[in-house]
Amino acid sequence: MWQDDLHDTADGYPQRATSEGNAQLGRVTCKQFIEDFLADYLDATLGPEVVADLERHMAICPPCVAYMNTYRKTRHLIRQEAAPEMPQEMKAILRKFLQEQLAREQ
């Protein structure tokens, strides 16, 4: 399983044990990917070098890919939800309140 062959190094970068030794997973840690880059990556606002680093990391880091897919789906679902309509009674109360406040200031 992926967790069995991943480990953090002293510099904080995850590495995968391989038959040739340890291969670095890109130049980005899982924590950096999630906390610093994920939203910008999904919004396509990062430069090509950063994107390449992130994609190298994701190519061999299934947990980050799973997290990204979940995050992407969550953002999609939230955007689909329309803001609730304010009830007409509440609109009337708010309108009256604002008119009274404006009248006091004049």
N, C-alpha and C positions, 0 to 999 in steps of 0.2 A: 504494500500500500504506500501511497505517496508520503505519508507522515514518517514512515520508517526510514526513508533514505534522505530526508531533509534535515538540516541542522543549521543553526546560526553560527557565524564565525565571530571572532572578536571585534571585527569592524561593523557588525550588524547586518551583513548581507547574508541571505540564505544561500546555502550551497547544497548540492545533491552529490551524494557519494557515487562515484562511477568506478569502473574497472581501471581507468587511467588515473584515479585520484579524485580530487574534488573539483567540480566545474562550477563557476560562479553563475548564478541565475541573473544575468544582465547586470546592470549597475544600479538597480533599484531594489530596496527591501520591500517586503510585503506591506509593512507599516507605511512606508512612504507612498507606495502605490495607492493604498486605500485612503490615507489621510490627506496626502498632498496632491495627487494627480487624478484620481478617479473621476471626479465631476468634470474637470477640464478635459480629460480624455474623451468622455462621452459627449461633451459639447464641441469637440473638435477644435479646441483653442490652443493646443500645444504645438510647439515647433516639431519639425520632422525628426530631429535627433532624440528628443524626449520620447516621442511616439515610438521610435525604433527601439529604444531601451525598454519601454513598457511592453511592447509586443514580444521582445525577446524573453522578458520575464514571464509573461503569460503563456508563452509557448511551452514552458516546462514547469508551470506552477498552477496546477488544477484548483487549489483553494482560492487563488485570486480570481481566476476565471469564473468560478462559481459565485463568488462574492459580487463580481462585476455584473454578472447576468441577473442576480437577484436585485441588485441596486438599480439596474436599468429598468427592470420590470416594475419595481416599486415606483420609480419616477414616472413611468408611463401610466400606471394606474392612478396615481395622484393627479396627474394632468387631465385625465379623462373625467374626473369628478368635477362637475360644474359647481361653482359657488352657489350656495343656497339663496334663493330669492327672498328678499326681505318682505315680510307680510305687509299688505296695504295698511293695516292698522298701525304698524310700527312706523311706516313711512310717514303717515299723517301726524303721529306724535312727534317724530323727529323734526318734521317740517315746521310744526307749530312752535316747538322749543327753539329752533334756530331763528325763526321770525321774531319771537319774543326777545331773544338775546340781541338781535340786531336793533330792535326798537329801543332797547335800553341804552345802547351805545350812542344812539343819535340824539 
